[in-house]
Amino acid sequence: MQCGDTLKGMREPLRIAAATIAVMSMQGCAAIAPPACGSGLTPMTQAQLFFGRDIERRATVSDQQWQDFIDQEVTPRFPDGFSVWDVTGQYRDQSRTIVREPGKQVLIFTRTADEPKLNAIRDAYKGRFKQESVLLVQSPVCAGF
């Protein structure tokens, strides 16, 4: 069901089941509230960026190219810090072909909404390395340093 769908005309048991599913699925329709954090923890946003290293299936983003990208695009936008690690990804590309490739994941914790900075990083990587996409996942979390 989509946000705002109604349950008119259904039998009672089916309507109850459908209502339960609708309520559960509609949780994604509302804004996510910041978590109630325990002592020593602060509400923050966890941003995860996933970068493929395959360039048009002909070359790979080298370690030096990756480090240059980090130094020029990520560090200036998030100088307080972030973590990076190697990953292996799989996805279906625009031509519907399954692609497997090495990649990098960047994990950033922020106290403010930094979507413009995150999207600038994504756009820079896509342009520089001819990528279809860079995955961004954001979640509210409690963190303490």
Buried (B, 14 or more C-beta within 10 A) or exposed (E): BEEEEEBEEEEEEEBEEBEEEBEEEBEEEEEEEEEEBEEEBEBBBBBBBBBBBBBEEEEBBEEEBBEEBBEEBBEEBBEEEBEBEEBEBEBEEEEEEEBEBBBBBBBBBBEEEBEEBBEBBBEBBBEBBEBEBBBBEBEBBBBEE
